[in-house]
Amino acid sequence: MTLGDVYEALGTPALFSIGPRDESPGCLVEQAVNTALEAALDEAAALLLRKLRNTSVAELGRGVRRRHARAAKQRVRPRA
């Protein structure tokens, strides 16, 4: 199972809550900014989804166990 599976099980919620303020602006500069922003958000979403699909829940579990072990070692070290 991957984080992508979890994301899909949650109903594929929006990845980002930002975007153009006005979907159809009259200003040519705002149109250009919106186009660039939308392209950047699409690229970022594709990268994030790829990462989610390639990250297993088991891999995260192993990372949590390693962190827990390091934290436990730090707690038992005698202080100088």
N, C-alpha and C positions, 0 to 999 in steps of 0.2 A: 504494500500500500504506500502511495506517495502523498505528498502534500497536495499535488494536483487532484488526486482522488478525493481528498478532504474538501478542497475548494469546490469541486463539482458536486459533492454531497451536500454542501451548504447552499447550492443553487446558483453558483457562479456569481456572487455579488460583485458589484462594481469595484474595481481595483483602486481607482482614484476618484476623489470627490472634487476634482478641480476641472476646469475647462473654460471655454469662452463664456464671457458674461452675456454676450448677445450673439445668438446663432446666425443672424443675418444683418450684420452691421452695414451701414451705408458708407462708413469711413474706409477708404482704401488701405490705410495703414493698419487699422484694426482687422480688416480682412486678411492681410498678410500675416499679422501676428497670430490670428486664429489658426490659419493654415499651418504655420510652423509649430504652434502649441499642440494641435491635434496630431500632427506627424510625430512629434516627440513623445506624446502620451501613448500613441499606438506602438511605437518602438519600445518604450519602457514596459508596457503591458505584455508584449510578446516576449521580452527578455524575462520578466518576472514569471510568466506562465511556464516558460521553458525550465526555469530554475525549480518551480514547484513540482513539475512533472518528473524532474530528475533527482528530487530529494525524498528519500524514503523516511517513513515514520521510524523505522528501525534505526536508521542512521542518526536521527535526532535523539533517540533513546540512548544510543551509545555515547553521544556527545554529552547528554545530561549526566550519565553515569560517570564519565571522566571528570566533569566539573564537580560533581558531588564528591568524588574521591579526593580531588585536589583540595576542596574546601574542608573536608574532614581532616586531612593531613595538616592543614594550616591551623585548625582549631586545637590540635593536640601538641603542637610544637611548644616546647618550654620557652618562656620569654627570658631574654637576657637582662 
